[in-house]
Amino acid sequence: MKFGELTFVALLLGVPLWLVLRAWRTYLAVNRTALEDLFQMRMGLMLITLSTGMWFAALVLMLLEDHSAEAKSLATNVSPAMLGLINLLLSAIGLVCSARGLRSVRQTGPLRRAMGASSGCLMLMWFFLLANPH
């Protein structure tokens, strides 16, 4: 791989990882005993974490399909459109979880912004994967 390709792949892996880790770090810093919408925050974090993991798996599968027969076999059996639609939906629900809820709790503001940034980034990436004609 050339330097430009490596940089592009590093960005595709690094940006979603940084955003989801930032959301988790913000969640861990919040006083969770005082939150009324704790379930909503946990569900949103679970969804963006799941979608980020699926993004990594899809990207690694795309990178390895030229080098491994098992990866090529798996890549031909996985529907990128279905995978993309499912994860686009998961990211959208994560975005809704970050936007809805009690706005009176001030300590959830940074957490909502971190979850929204992660969900928005993932939605954009899954949308571009779906738009790919291959």
Rosetta blueprint (number, residue, H / E / L):
1 M L
2 K L
3 F H
4 G H
5 E H
6 L H
7 T H
8 F H
9 V H
10 A H
11 L H
12 L H
13 L H
14 G H
15 V H
16 P H
17 L H
18 W H
19 L H
20 V H
21 L H
22 R H
23 A H
24 W H
25 R H
26 T H
27 Y H
28 L H
29 A H
30 V L
31 N L
32 R H
33 T H
34 A H
35 L L
36 E L
37 D L
38 L H
39 F H
40 Q H
41 M H
42 R H
43 M H
44 G H
45 L H
46 M H
47 L H
48 I H
49 T H
50 L H
51 S H
52 T H
53 G H
54 M H
55 W H
56 F H
57 A H
58 A H
59 L H
60 V H
61 L H
62 M H
63 L H
64 L H
65 E L
66 D L
67 H L
68 S L
69 A H
70 E H
71 A H
72 K H
73 S H
74 L H
75 A H
76 T H
77 N H
78 V L
79 S L
80 P H
81 A H
82 M H
83 L H
84 G H
85 L H
86 I H
87 N H
88 L H
89 L H
90 L H
91 S H
92 A H
93 I H
94 G H
95 L H
96 V H
97 C H
98 S H
99 A H
100 R L
101 G L
102 L L
103 R L
104 S L
105 V L
106 R H
107 Q H
108 T H
109 G H
110 P H
111 L H
112 R H
113 R H
114 A H
115 M H
116 G H
117 A H
118 S H
119 S H
120 G H
121 C H
122 L H
123 M H
124 L H
125 M H
126 W H
127 F H
128 F H
129 L H
130 L H
131 A H
132 N L
133 P L
134 H L
